Every structure is written in C-alpha cells, then in structure tokens.
Amino acid sequence: CVSPPGVVLNPGATTPTWLGWIVAIAAVELPLVEGHLSNIHARESFRHSSYIAPVAIGQICGFGPLGYVMALQALQQRLTS
C-alpha cells in the first residue's frame, strides 16, 4: 500500500467546532495544508479560529478553487525541499 505524501484538507463548517480533526490528523502523521474556498478571516468571528491550524504546515484561504492548486503546490514544495 502506498501512502500519499501529504494532505490538503478543507474542513468546511467544522473548522472552528470539531476537535476530532486533531486526533485524525495526528493519527495519519502526514503533512497537511488547510484550505478554504472563502477567506475565513473575513467572515463571522467564530470562523476565525481553526482547530486544524496548529497541526497544519500552513493555511490557504480566500482564493476559491485556485486555493486547492496553491495548497498542492505548497505541499509539493515543502516535501521536496
């Protein structure tokens, strides 16, 4: 079985509310980039905090679908440097 070298995750509405993400991410032990289509920091204040951010290597938000491409590029660069 071949494991992926990393993960791009959009946790959506569960970003500020679900502690289970930390447990799941820690169990997988892969580098993770948190991505959001919208800019969560320009939205309601409860969306500004993320349980994933402390265990992610980075966060990309507000670029729509292009953000996923950016997240994959950032992950690839991190893994090859």
Rosetta constraint file for C-alpha pairs under 8 A:
AtomPair CA 5 CA 30 HARMONIC 6.70 0.50
AtomPair CA 5 CA 31 HARMONIC 7.44 0.50
AtomPair CA 5 CA 79 HARMONIC 7.62 0.50
AtomPair CA 6 CA 30 HARMONIC 5.14 0.50
AtomPair CA 6 CA 31 HARMONIC 4.89 0.50
AtomPair CA 6 CA 32 HARMONIC 5.79 0.50
AtomPair CA 6 CA 75 HARMONIC 6.93 0.50
AtomPair CA 7 CA 30 HARMONIC 6.77 0.50
AtomPair CA 7 CA 31 HARMONIC 6.31 0.50
AtomPair CA 7 CA 32 HARMONIC 4.67 0.50
AtomPair CA 7 CA 33 HARMONIC 6.35 0.50
AtomPair CA 7 CA 75 HARMONIC 7.97 0.50
AtomPair CA 8 CA 32 HARMONIC 5.74 0.50
AtomPair CA 8 CA 33 HARMONIC 4.87 0.50
AtomPair CA 8 CA 34 HARMONIC 6.00 0.50
AtomPair CA 8 CA 35 HARMONIC 6.65 0.50
AtomPair CA 8 CA 68 HARMONIC 7.45 0.50
AtomPair CA 8 CA 71 HARMONIC 6.54 0.50
AtomPair CA 8 CA 72 HARMONIC 6.85 0.50
AtomPair CA 9 CA 32 HARMONIC 7.09 0.50
AtomPair CA 9 CA 33 HARMONIC 6.32 0.50
AtomPair CA 9 CA 34 HARMONIC 5.09 0.50
AtomPair CA 9 CA 35 HARMONIC 5.83 0.50
AtomPair CA 10 CA 34 HARMONIC 5.97 0.50
AtomPair CA 10 CA 35 HARMONIC 4.92 0.50
AtomPair CA 10 CA 36 HARMONIC 5.53 0.50
AtomPair CA 11 CA 15 HARMONIC 5.32 0.50
AtomPair CA 11 CA 34 HARMONIC 7.67 0.50
AtomPair CA 11 CA 35 HARMONIC 7.85 0.50
AtomPair CA 11 CA 36 HARMONIC 7.81 0.50
AtomPair CA 12 CA 36 HARMONIC 7.05 0.50
AtomPair CA 13 CA 17 HARMONIC 7.78 0.50
AtomPair CA 14 CA 18 HARMONIC 5.38 0.50
AtomPair CA 15 CA 47 HARMONIC 7.29 0.50
AtomPair CA 15 CA 49 HARMONIC 7.59 0.50
AtomPair CA 15 CA 50 HARMONIC 5.17 0.50
AtomPair CA 15 CA 51 HARMONIC 6.22 0.50
AtomPair CA 15 CA 52 HARMONIC 6.87 0.50
AtomPair CA 16 CA 46 HARMONIC 6.87 0.50
AtomPair CA 16 CA 47 HARMONIC 5.84 0.50
AtomPair CA 16 CA 48 HARMONIC 7.53 0.50
AtomPair CA 16 CA 49 HARMONIC 5.56 0.50
AtomPair CA 16 CA 50 HARMONIC 4.75 0.50
AtomPair CA 16 CA 51 HARMONIC 5.96 0.50
AtomPair CA 17 CA 50 HARMONIC 7.93 0.50
AtomPair CA 17 CA 51 HARMONIC 7.44 0.50
AtomPair CA 18 CA 51 HARMONIC 7.16 0.50
AtomPair CA 19 CA 23 HARMONIC 7.36 0.50
AtomPair CA 19 CA 51 HARMONIC 6.31 0.50
AtomPair CA 20 CA 24 HARMONIC 6.23 0.50
AtomPair CA 21 CA 25 HARMONIC 5.97 0.50
AtomPair CA 21 CA 51 HARMONIC 7.16 0.50
AtomPair CA 21 CA 52 HARMONIC 6.50 0.50
AtomPair CA 22 CA 26 HARMONIC 6.03 0.50
AtomPair CA 22 CA 51 HARMONIC 6.82 0.50
AtomPair CA 22 CA 52 HARMONIC 6.27 0.50
AtomPair CA 22 CA 55 HARMONIC 7.04 0.50
AtomPair CA 23 CA 27 HARMONIC 6.15 0.50
AtomPair CA 24 CA 28 HARMONIC 6.45 0.50
AtomPair CA 25 CA 29 HARMONIC 6.42 0.50
AtomPair CA 25 CA 30 HARMONIC 7.42 0.50
AtomPair CA 25 CA 32 HARMONIC 7.92 0.50
AtomPair CA 25 CA 55 HARMONIC 7.54 0.50
AtomPair CA 26 CA 30 HARMONIC 7.97 0.50
AtomPair CA 26 CA 55 HARMONIC 7.86 0.50
AtomPair CA 31 CA 56 HARMONIC 6.82 0.50
AtomPair CA 31 CA 57 HARMONIC 6.41 0.50
AtomPair CA 31 CA 75 HARMONIC 7.70 0.50
AtomPair CA 32 CA 55 HARMONIC 7.69 0.50
AtomPair CA 32 CA 56 HARMONIC 4.97 0.50
AtomPair CA 32 CA 57 HARMONIC 5.84 0.50
AtomPair CA 32 CA 58 HARMONIC 7.43 0.50
AtomPair CA 32 CA 75 HARMONIC 7.61 0.50
AtomPair CA 33 CA 56 HARMONIC 5.52 0.50
AtomPair CA 33 CA 57 HARMONIC 5.73 0.50
AtomPair CA 33 CA 58 HARMONIC 5.11 0.50
AtomPair CA 33 CA 59 HARMONIC 5.70 0.50
AtomPair CA 33 CA 60 HARMONIC 7.50 0.50
AtomPair CA 33 CA 71 HARMONIC 6.19 0.50
AtomPair CA 33 CA 75 HARMONIC 6.83 0.50
AtomPair CA 34 CA 52 HARMONIC 7.07 0.50
AtomPair CA 34 CA 53 HARMONIC 6.95 0.50
AtomPair CA 34 CA 56 HARMONIC 6.37 0.50
AtomPair CA 34 CA 58 HARMONIC 6.27 0.50
AtomPair CA 34 CA 59 HARMONIC 4.59 0.50
AtomPair CA 34 CA 60 HARMONIC 6.32 0.50
AtomPair CA 34 CA 71 HARMONIC 7.77 0.50
AtomPair CA 35 CA 59 HARMONIC 5.72 0.50
AtomPair CA 35 CA 60 HARMONIC 4.83 0.50
AtomPair CA 35 CA 61 HARMONIC 5.60 0.50
AtomPair CA 35 CA 67 HARMONIC 6.66 0.50
AtomPair CA 35 CA 68 HARMONIC 6.65 0.50
AtomPair CA 35 CA 71 HARMONIC 6.77 0.50
AtomPair CA 36 CA 40 HARMONIC 7.27 0.50
AtomPair CA 36 CA 60 HARMONIC 6.39 0.50
AtomPair CA 36 CA 61 HARMONIC 4.52 0.50
AtomPair CA 36 CA 62 HARMONIC 6.44 0.50
AtomPair CA 36 CA 63 HARMONIC 7.91 0.50
AtomPair CA 36 CA 64 HARMONIC 7.41 0.50
AtomPair CA 36 CA 67 HARMONIC 7.17 0.50
AtomPair CA 37 CA 61 HARMONIC 5.82 0.50
AtomPair CA 37 CA 62 HARMONIC 5.33 0.50
AtomPair CA 37 CA 63 HARMONIC 5.91 0.50
AtomPair CA 37 CA 64 HARMONIC 4.09 0.50
AtomPair CA 37 CA 65 HARMONIC 6.15 0.50
AtomPair CA 37 CA 67 HARMONIC 6.59 0.50
AtomPair CA 38 CA 61 HARMONIC 5.78 0.50
AtomPair CA 38 CA 62 HARMONIC 4.04 0.50
AtomPair CA 38 CA 63 HARMONIC 6.64 0.50
AtomPair CA 38 CA 64 HARMONIC 6.11 0.50
AtomPair CA 39 CA 43 HARMONIC 6.86 0.50
AtomPair CA 39 CA 61 HARMONIC 4.91 0.50
AtomPair CA 39 CA 62 HARMONIC 3.73 0.50
AtomPair CA 39 CA 63 HARMONIC 7.52 0.50
AtomPair CA 40 CA 44 HARMONIC 7.70 0.50
AtomPair CA 40 CA 47 HARMONIC 5.77 0.50
AtomPair CA 40 CA 48 HARMONIC 5.86 0.50
AtomPair CA 40 CA 61 HARMONIC 6.75 0.50
AtomPair CA 40 CA 62 HARMONIC 7.21 0.50
AtomPair CA 41 CA 45 HARMONIC 7.44 0.50
AtomPair CA 41 CA 47 HARMONIC 6.92 0.50
AtomPair CA 41 CA 48 HARMONIC 5.01 0.50
AtomPair CA 43 CA 47 HARMONIC 6.61 0.50
AtomPair CA 43 CA 48 HARMONIC 7.52 0.50
AtomPair CA 44 CA 48 HARMONIC 7.27 0.50
AtomPair CA 50 CA 54 HARMONIC 7.90 0.50
AtomPair CA 52 CA 56 HARMONIC 6.08 0.50
AtomPair CA 53 CA 57 HARMONIC 7.79 0.50
AtomPair CA 53 CA 58 HARMONIC 7.02 0.50
AtomPair CA 53 CA 59 HARMONIC 6.82 0.50
AtomPair CA 59 CA 71 HARMONIC 7.94 0.50
AtomPair CA 60 CA 67 HARMONIC 6.22 0.50
AtomPair CA 60 CA 70 HARMONIC 7.61 0.50
AtomPair CA 60 CA 71 HARMONIC 6.52 0.50
AtomPair CA 61 CA 67 HARMONIC 6.49 0.50
AtomPair CA 62 CA 67 HARMONIC 7.22 0.50
AtomPair CA 63 CA 67 HARMONIC 4.90 0.50
AtomPair CA 64 CA 68 HARMONIC 7.91 0.50
AtomPair CA 65 CA 69 HARMONIC 7.34 0.50
AtomPair CA 66 CA 70 HARMONIC 6.30 0.50
AtomPair CA 67 CA 71 HARMONIC 5.97 0.50
AtomPair CA 68 CA 72 HARMONIC 6.20 0.50
AtomPair CA 69 CA 73 HARMONIC 6.19 0.50
AtomPair CA 70 CA 74 HARMONIC 6.08 0.50
AtomPair CA 71 CA 75 HARMONIC 6.08 0.50
AtomPair CA 72 CA 76 HARMONIC 6.04 0.50
AtomPair CA 73 CA 77 HARMONIC 6.12 0.50
AtomPair CA 74 CA 78 HARMONIC 6.12 0.50
AtomPair CA 75 CA 79 HARMONIC 6.16 0.50
AtomPair CA 76 CA 80 HARMONIC 6.17 0.50
AtomPair CA 77 CA 81 HARMONIC 6.01 0.50
